[in-house]
Amino acid sequence: MQPRTNTVLRTALVGCGYIGASAYLPQIELCPRLELIAACDSVGDRAAAVARGRSGVSVFSSFRKMLAAGLELDLIVNATPVPDHEQVSRAGIEAGLHVYSEKPLAITYVGACELISAARARGVRLVAAPDSTTKPWFDVLNRLVESGELGTIHSAYGRISDNMSSDGQFRSAWYVGPSGGVLRDLGSYQLTELTALFGPAASVTATLRTVVPLRTIAAGRVVRVESEDLAVVTLAMKNGVVATIDACSSDGAWEDPRLEIRGTEGTVQIRHSSSDTFEIVSRAGGTRIVSVPTASNSWCSGVREFAEDIVTGSGLAMTAEHAAHVVEIIEGSISASRTSRSTELRSNFDEVALRPRG
């Protein structure tokens, strides 16, 4: 894209809960391309807490009132709960603003496509987390896969798990509602990573289960869970690779996410922690361990790269089309689990656009 004339993007943080305040706010403050001028949250004094001690930050309890307030905004960081992503992003786009959305882009593939069309019509940028494709470890993995050392890649496996009741997620009714679930949350990471590596999926089969049917949420209220807390999803990629992910939010404790890529000449296992550690075993190179340091400020840092790309045209290894493909996979997985049949997928995205630069 062409660089923007202004070098600083006036930014609104919409959604000032755990992810907004703990992840995106620090990234906004670290980025010289972003200036926070508004904080918005419909819950209590969350927005006021974000604005406290920060000069020039207006506080709102409604994003529609914020958009109508006449602020000179350039960009919205959409860190609202999953059920609100689409309406907040749509309102921002219609107001002529760039939008960086938390995952997933929308609840339905149709909704994701409508957002993309609206952004194109308004001439604004739209992307959605996760930002795995911008990370150094993904660059290392992608180069290894493309080097041929592993031979012909035939399969891949990813696992991610947590006991989500320990960090506040299950204190929110939306997470256990029909628009929540582990696949839209944790599963989005590895669906994004595996499709970025191997291209679009042609079809999906899945088994989704609710392991813990009742959860205690805010104020000790017990609710019935309407979404999955265990998802096992198998993708038949258009290039022939078979990829499986296992996502669970009812395990006893957090476990570092893992990926394994298998080829005719070798395998690589990746474990994410303070250093992203690769164990590479191949006929050509034997067994070796490669560690890629993870920056302490890397959580949700994709929003900084998004801003840099808008201002300078530096290039960004994230696209809304890829995010929409992940939404279609999630929607297809839910259908496949309900019907016990494979779901055919129709979306595509530009794989080259997701390759790290340099």
Buried (B, 14 or more C-beta within 10 A) or exposed (E): EEEBEEEBBBBBBBBBBBBBBEBBBBBBEEBEBBBBBBBBBBEEEBBBBBBEEEEEBBBBBEBEEBBEEEEEBBBBBBBBBBBBBBBBBBBBBBBEBBBBBBBBBBBBBEBBBBBBEBBEEBEBBBBBBBBBBBBBBBBBBBEBBEEBBBBEBEBBBBBBBBBBBEEEBBBBBBBBBEBBBBBBBBBBBBBBBBBBBBBBBBBBBBBBEBEBEEBEBEEEEEBEBBBBBBBBBBBBBBEEBBBBBBBBBBBEEEBBBBBBBBBEBBBBBBBBEEEBBBBBBBEEBEEEEBBBEBEEEBBBBBBBBBBBBBBEEEBBBBBBBBBBBBBBBBBBBBBBBEEEEBBEBEBEBEBEBBBBEE
